[in-house]
Amino acid sequence: MNKFLLWLSLMVFLAASCKTGKHLNKNPVYSPVSSNEINTPVPDYRWFQAKGKVSFKNQENQQEASLVLVIRHDSLIWGSINAVMGFEIFRFYITRDSMYLIDRPSKKYYEFSIHDIMMKYAWKEAGFDDFEKLIFGSCLFKPDEHYLPFKDETTGAPYLHNQDNILDKKIYTGNKKLPVSGYILTRMDNSQRIHINYKDEISTQKFSMPAIVDLKYFTPQEFSLNLTFTSIRFIQLLNLNTTIPPGYEKGN
């Protein structure tokens, strides 16, 4: 339970929207795609549905499950996580100010304030739009003249780099369809580091997004979360159950 709650909280943590700070490196060596190409907006839609798999791994164990994810633009993220046998394990939904988790095996539900989660896990305040950006592969930040272009010393991959007094940000650039290929976000005190990698491509109605979202979180222990989408579609209307099942107790 605690591990699953941690990863839901990390979705807020990862989507933290950081303000631009002064860049400390002065010798850019590579010019990748432009800032305008990086700053791609999320698609214009009412409802979005994705299906796929989710896996979690740490030093102790690894868990896999199927995932159904539904987003109502600007107001709701709803998810259902199911075991390999097909029955639902967890259901969660995120509104603009709250997060809810329904634990099917224990018949309990949990309610969290987005503000309280961010105070505990996030480096900067995040908005609901940042959740959408993380899922759709849109840039979490707004690169400007303070983001300087470099090449990765190991892989040669191009990235934009910026630092402020809290966070070191590397935005790895991709192509025209998927302008962002990933991030490396490191706290300036080196206490935490996050790697986000977008892989492959999945498309619908002339819209493309990453098929795989791979996240690694170092604290310094390593946790990893992988989202693999096998189908996506935009829909006009969908009725979702966001009620607490009868007889479920509120967990602490």
Summary of the structure (lengths in Angstrom):
residues: 252
radius of gyration: 18.3
end to end distance: 11.4
largest distance: 61.6
contacts: 747
relative contact order: 0.22
helix: 13%
strand: 43%
